[in-house]
Amino acid sequence: MTSRLSPSDSDAKRQRVLLVTGLLGAGKTTALRVLEDLGWETIDNFPIRMLAQLIGKPGDVAEGLKPPLAIGFDSRTRGFDPHAIIERVKRLTERQDLEVTTLFLDCSGQELERRYNETRRRHPLAADMPAASGIAAERELMEPLRRWADMVVVTTDMSANDLQQQIRERFAPLSEHGITITVSSFGFSRGMPPVADLVFDMRFLDNPHWVEELRPLTGKDAPVAEHIRRDPAFEVVFGQIRDLLLTVLPRYETQGKAYVHVAFGCTGGRHRSVFTAEQMAAALREQGYSPTILHRNLGSRAADLVEGIGTRA
């Protein structure tokens, strides 16, 4: 993965253009929605033959700094020709006022079949044939673009949340430190996070789930926060983890690591891990970092079977 360094003056004057494509059902729409949330201008299902007209001439871009532009397209585009698209994009990459990148979203045929069956949608290239036939035909059609793309993200084993996280890590604006940080919470009972650099287990803390009035609340609620803070181990361990992160994050940055994902887990992913992640994100912001915070299981139902045997306070 390429490190993202602070842009030079010349780089800052270049218009960022991201072409988002890939197999139908692999996650293009999800990726574009996240990019829009990150401040990109996004256009989906764009006729790529009109790309040069959309971007404009070099003088048009130089008139002023514009927000980054993400353009989505796929095999449904009229007159779709991967080789012609590559030639068009090659001409744009030669311009000194543009920074053009292509992202290709891929997925296994079996998983795509499952997604089409789940949504009961017909694959556009399948006509009256099974979805597998349309997927195979599309994969062959798209292969030149996949080989040529700057970045390929395979979403076979990703949930929508996992893909959102990948996009944030790759395309979120850099903080003053030049490193992109994600702080997340999750429940061990619902599986480990698929992509995390540092994982901290907070199950040693007293579990608010076993306090009846706290059970329906989450780690974002003040009563739960007070309960966790009363555990004498919290402040000690929290301080140690914070100091560890403030020690290793600059080292990661020096080594060229552009993305760091710090995950906090508890049993169900609703109380202890959520509160700790929120507090850690706040502590990092005080130090000049700009972490993105994600709570994977915050909306999950509170259940005794998930939490296991606990001490009912």
N, C-alpha and C positions, 0 to 999 in steps of 0.2 A: 504494500500500500504506500503511495507516495505521500511524503510529508507536505503539509500546506504551510508555507512560510508567509510571514507578513509581506504584503505586496509592495513592490517598489513603486516609485512615482510613475514609471512608464506602464507598469501593469495596472495601476489604479485607473488609468485612462482608457483601458481596453473594455469593450462590451463583452460580458460573459454570456455565452450562448450554450445551452445544454440541450442536446437532442435526445429525447427519451423514446425508446422503441423496444421491440421484443415480441415474444409470442403472446397472442391474445390469451388473456386469463392469467398472465404471469405477474401482474401487479402494476401496470403502467398508470392506471387511474389513481391508485393509492399513492404512488410516488409523486405524481403531479400535485396531489392535494397537500402533501407534506411540504413540497417545495413552495407552494403558494403560502402556507403558514409561515415559512421561513423568510418571506419577503420577495420571492421570485415572482415575476410576471409569468403566467402560464397560459399556454394555448394547447388544446388537445385536438386530435383528429385534423391536423393541419395539412393541406395539400403541399407536400414538400417541394414540388416543382416551383412554388411561389416563395421559397425561402429567401432568395436574394432580394426580392421586392419588399418582403416584410422587414428585413434588417436594414435595408437602405444602403446608400453609398457611403464610402469612408467619411466624407465630410459631414454626413448626417449624424453619424455616431460621435464624431469629435465635437459636435456642438455642445455637449454637456454630458455629465456622468449619468447613465441610466441604470435602473435596477437590472439585475441579472434576468435573463429570459430563458425559460424552459419551454421547449416545443415537443409535443407528443405526436407521434404518427405510428402507423402500423400497416399491415398488409391489406387492410380494407381500402386504403387510399386509392382513388381512381388512377389508373395507369401506373400502378406501383412497379418500380423497377429498381432493385437494390443497387445494381452497378451504376445506373444513372445518378442515384442519390449520392453514392460515394463520390462520384466525380464532382457533383455540385458542392458537396461539403469540403472536398479537398481544395477547391478554388477559394472557399471562404477562409480556410485555415491559413492560407497564404497572406491574408490581410493583416497588417500590423495593428489595426484598431480592434481586432476581435480575438477572443479566447474561446474557441469552439471545442466542445467535448461531446462525445457520444456515449450514452449509457444504454446498455442492452440488458433487458430483463428476460431471463431464461427460466425454464421449469421442465421437469420430467413429463413425458407423455402420460404416464399413469396418473400423476397428480393432476394434470390438466383435465384428463377424462373425469376424474372424481369431481373436480370443481364444476365442470359443465353438467354432470349428472345432478349435482347438488342444487344448482340454480335452474336446472331444466332448460338451459339455453342451448340453441343449436349453433354449432361452430360455423361461422360464415363461409368457410371453404369446404364444408362437408356436403352441402346440398342434401341429397337424400341418402347419403352414406353415413356410417357410424362416425362419431366424433373423432375416433382414433385416426380415421382416414384424413380428415381435415387437418388435424394436428400434424400428421406426418408430412402432408403436402406443404403446410405453412413452414414447418421446420426447414425443409429443403429450400423453400423460397427465401427464407430469412438468413440462411447460413452465411452468405457473403457479408452481411451487416454484422453478424455476430463475430466473425473473424476479424473484422476491421474495427470494431468498437474499442474505445479507450478503456471502458470499464464494463465488466459483465457481472451481474448479480444473479445468482441462482436462488430462486425462491421456493424450491421444492419442499424444503422442511421448515419454511418460515410461516408464521402466522402473520396477519396484517400488522400487528403491533411490532413484530420482529422486523418486517420490511420498513416500517416507519422509522424505527430506530436506526437501521442501516442508512437510510437517506439522511436523517438528521446528522449522523456522525460524519457523513461524507460531505454534506453541503451546507451545514449551519455556518453562520458567520463566525469568524475567529474572534476569540476574546483578546484582550490586550496581551495575554501571555502567548498567543499563537497556538493554542492547543484546544481541541474541542472535548468537553467533558460531559458525559451522561451519568447521572446519579439515578438509580432505579431501586424499586422495592419489588419483592416477589414472595410467593409462598412456596416453601420446600415441598409441601404436600401436592402442589400442582406442577411440579417439575422445575428443574434448574433453568436459569436463563441461558439461551443458546450462545450468546456472545457477551462475555463479561471478562474484563481483565483482572479485577479484584472483587472477590466475593466475601462478605462478612456475615456470619451467622449470629443473629440477635436472639436466638431462642433461649439463651441463658437468662433473659430478663423475665420478670414476673408477667404473666400473660393476662392482659385485660379481658380476654374472651371469657374468662371464668368469673368475671364480675358482672352480674346480670344486667345492671343498668348501663354498662359500658359495651356489652356484646354487640348491639346494633350500630354502635358508633365506629369511627375509624381513627387512624393516627393523625388525622387532620383536625380532630375535635379536641377542644381544650380539656375536658375531663379525662380523656385518654392520655393526653400529654402529661397532665399532672400525675396520673397513676404511674406512668413509666418513669418520670423524673424522680419519684419517691423511691424507686429501686436504687439502693446505694451503689450498685455496680454501674449504673448507666453513665453518670458523669465521668467516672474514672475511665471506662472503656471508650466512651465517645471521644474524650480528649486524646487518648492514645491513638485512635484511628485517625482523628483529624491531624494530629502531628505527623503521623506516618504519611498521609496523603500530601501534606504540605512539604514533606521531605522528598517524596518520590516524583511528584508531578513535574517539578523543574528538571529533574533528572531524565524523565521520559522525554520532555521537550528538547533537552540537549541532545538526546540520542535520535531525534528526528521523528518521534512517535507523535502523530497528529491527533489521534483519537484515544480516549481512555474512558472505559465504562466501569463504574464502581457500583456494585449491586449489594443491597442489604436484604437478607432473607429472614423471615420468621416462619411459623408453621403455616398459617393461612394467607399471609401477605396482606393483612388488612390493618393491623395495629402497630406492633413494635417496629417492623421494617419500614412502614410508611412514615412514622414519626421520625425515626432515625434518618431516613433519606431526606426528609424535609429540612431537618436541622443541619445535616451535613451540607446540603446545597446552600443554605443560608450562610454557613461558616465559610464556604469557599467563595461566595460572592463578596464577603467582607475582605477577602484577600485579593480581589480583582479578577477572579475567574467568572465565567458566565456559563454555569452548568445548565444543561437541559435535564428536567426531572420527569421520570416516567414511573407510573404505579401500575404494574401489570395486573395485579389481582384485586385492586381496590374495590371494584364493583362486584366481586364474587360474594356469594351468599355465605353468611356466618353459619358454621355447622360444627356440632360437637365431634362428629366422626372425623372431620378434617383436622380439628385441633388435637385430637387424641386425648389421652388421660392427662388431666391437669389439676392444679390445686385451686379449688374453688374458694376464693377469698371471701 
